[in-house]
Amino acid sequence: MHAMVLERAGAPLVLREREVPAPGPGEVLIEIAACGVCRTDLHVLDGELPDPVLPLVPGHEIVGRVAALGAGVANLTLGERVGVPWLGFTCGVCPYCRSERENLCDRPLFTGYTRNGGYATHTIADARFCFPLPADGDPVALAPLLCAGLIGWRSYRKAGPGAELGIYGFGAAAHILCQVAVWQGRRVYAFTRPGDEAAQDFARRLGAAWAGGSDASPPEPLDAAIIFAPVGALVPAALAAVKKGGRVVCGGIHMSDIPRFSYSLLWEERELVSVANLTRADAREFLAVAPKAGVATATVPYPLARANEALADLREGRLQGAAVLVPGE
């Protein structure tokens, strides 16, 4: 097999040849057809998330087929198409797991961070954390659903049912959630990097009622806002944009420091909350909703060996939608 490997934080990924691993009890070997490139991967590569298991194969938006079954696997079959998300294992016994909050598990493993992920031709995954996918779907189009979609969906549900929804950072997650929100009859206000007219036009094409720079105020007060961009300075901006009783959801795993802001921005029962990881229930729910909403992902495919280029394009904001690595190219 081949894999793009992170050998030390801050270094470019290196293409390596390895032996194809054998699945252990409860595991499956997956032959990968596509793997999305997520901003969280940048946080891992840059050392902003602590203690990755090095050397590491990043990537947690995996689409592939089951190539081998470990002992005891009964929920999957050989050749079945599956998706593998960020949450790759939970202990099942800690207070969070026992109270249906496995996203907060005390002893989790994360795909592409604390266990090897999908920037490769093959990977090993816990069968309990693999999700069946349509057998005839385009794997490149499906890949962004496994994180941008799933974490986006959890953030979206946290935002509540209000009609006026702001989204800060119009990238992979936002372009998926915008389609769901429009399908549900909500009005979406898209905030991009100031001056990024291409991203603003992209948001309007997906049905956003308004699009502008993150330094602008929306034309209407918002019921809620989701921040996908990892920029702490957007927190007070979003709080200023929401109505009394409104909620601001921070949807990323990492964010730069939030600057000091006046209590008046939080007063009147505004709320500021974060989202951590996902649950398997989130995945089942969203993967059922996405086809009903007619979600169509915008993707830019890259051969596996060009993973560093894909990451650079994501970092510099040169993408509309999501980058996806294709091992067979």
Secondary structure in CASP SS format (residue, H / E / C, confidence):
PFRMAT SS
TARGET T0000
AUTHOR 0000-0000-0000
METHOD secondary structure of the structure
MODEL  1
M C 1.00
H E 1.00
A E 1.00
M E 1.00
V E 1.00
L E 1.00
E C 1.00
R C 1.00
A C 1.00
G C 1.00
A C 1.00
P C 1.00
L C 1.00
V E 1.00
L E 1.00
R E 1.00
E E 1.00
R C 1.00
E C 1.00
V C 1.00
P C 1.00
A C 1.00
P C 1.00
G C 1.00
P C 1.00
G C 1.00
E E 1.00
V E 1.00
L E 1.00
I E 1.00
E E 1.00
I E 1.00
A E 1.00
A E 1.00
C E 1.00
G E 1.00
V E 1.00
C C 1.00
R H 1.00
T H 1.00
D H 1.00
L H 1.00
H H 1.00
V H 1.00
L H 1.00
D C 1.00
G C 1.00
E C 1.00
L C 1.00
P C 1.00
D C 1.00
P C 1.00
V C 1.00
L C 1.00
P C 1.00
L E 1.00
V C 1.00
P C 1.00
G C 1.00
H C 1.00
E C 1.00
I E 1.00
V E 1.00
G E 1.00
R E 1.00
V E 1.00
A E 1.00
A E 1.00
L E 1.00
G C 1.00
A C 1.00
G C 1.00
V C 1.00
A C 1.00
N C 1.00
L C 1.00
T C 1.00
L C 1.00
G C 1.00
E C 1.00
R E 1.00
V E 1.00
G E 1.00
V E 1.00
P C 1.00
W C 1.00
L E 1.00
G E 1.00
F E 1.00
T C 1.00
C C 1.00
G C 1.00
V C 1.00
C C 1.00
P H 1.00
Y H 1.00
C H 1.00
R H 1.00
S C 1.00
E C 1.00
R C 1.00
E H 1.00
N H 1.00
L H 1.00
C C 1.00
D C 1.00
R C 1.00
P C 1.00
L E 1.00
F E 1.00
T E 1.00
G C 1.00
Y C 1.00
T C 1.00
R E 1.00
N C 1.00
G C 1.00
G C 1.00
Y C 1.00
A E 1.00
T C 1.00
H E 1.00
T E 1.00
I E 1.00
A E 1.00
D E 1.00
A H 1.00
R H 1.00
F H 1.00
C C 1.00
F E 1.00
P E 1.00
L C 1.00
P C 1.00
A C 1.00
D C 1.00
G C 1.00
D C 1.00
P H 1.00
V H 1.00
A H 1.00
L H 1.00
A H 1.00
P H 1.00
L H 1.00
L H 1.00
C C 1.00
A H 1.00
G H 1.00
L H 1.00
I H 1.00
G H 1.00
W H 1.00
R H 1.00
S H 1.00
Y H 1.00
R H 1.00
K H 1.00
A H 1.00
G C 1.00
P C 1.00
G C 1.00
A C 1.00
E E 1.00
L E 1.00
G E 1.00
I E 1.00
Y E 1.00
G C 1.00
F C 1.00
G C 1.00
A H 1.00
A H 1.00
A H 1.00
H H 1.00
I H 1.00
L H 1.00
C H 1.00
Q H 1.00
V H 1.00
A H 1.00
V H 1.00
W H 1.00
Q C 1.00
G C 1.00
R C 1.00
R E 1.00
V E 1.00
Y E 1.00
A E 1.00
F E 1.00
T E 1.00
R C 1.00
P C 1.00
G C 1.00
D C 1.00
E H 1.00
A H 1.00
A H 1.00
Q H 1.00
D H 1.00
F H 1.00
A H 1.00
R H 1.00
R H 1.00
L C 1.00
G C 1.00
A C 1.00
A C 1.00
W E 1.00
A E 1.00
G E 1.00
G E 1.00
S C 1.00
D C 1.00
A C 1.00
S C 1.00
P C 1.00
P C 1.00
E C 1.00
P C 1.00
L E 1.00
D E 1.00
A E 1.00
A E 1.00
I E 1.00
I E 1.00
F C 1.00
A C 1.00
P C 1.00
V C 1.00
G C 1.00
A C 1.00
L H 1.00
V H 1.00
P H 1.00
A H 1.00
A H 1.00
L H 1.00
A H 1.00
A H 1.00
V E 1.00
K E 1.00
K E 1.00
G E 1.00
G E 1.00
R E 1.00
V E 1.00
V E 1.00
C E 1.00
G C 1.00
G C 1.00
I C 1.00
H C 1.00
M C 1.00
S C 1.00
D C 1.00
I C 1.00
P C 1.00
R C 1.00
F C 1.00
S C 1.00
Y H 1.00
S H 1.00
L H 1.00
L C 1.00
W C 1.00
E C 1.00
E C 1.00
R C 1.00
E E 1.00
L E 1.00
V E 1.00
S E 1.00
V C 1.00
A C 1.00
N C 1.00
L C 1.00
T C 1.00
R H 1.00
A H 1.00
D H 1.00
A H 1.00
R H 1.00
E H 1.00
F H 1.00
L H 1.00
A H 1.00
V H 1.00
A H 1.00
P H 1.00
K H 1.00
A H 1.00
G C 1.00
V C 1.00
A C 1.00
T C 1.00
A C 1.00
T E 1.00
V E 1.00
P E 1.00
Y E 1.00
P E 1.00
L H 1.00
A H 1.00
R H 1.00
A H 1.00
N H 1.00
E H 1.00
A H 1.00
L H 1.00
A H 1.00
D H 1.00
L H 1.00
R H 1.00
E C 1.00
G C 1.00
R C 1.00
L C 1.00
Q C 1.00
G C 1.00
A E 1.00
A E 1.00
V E 1.00
L E 1.00
V E 1.00
P C 1.00
G C 1.00
E C 1.00
END
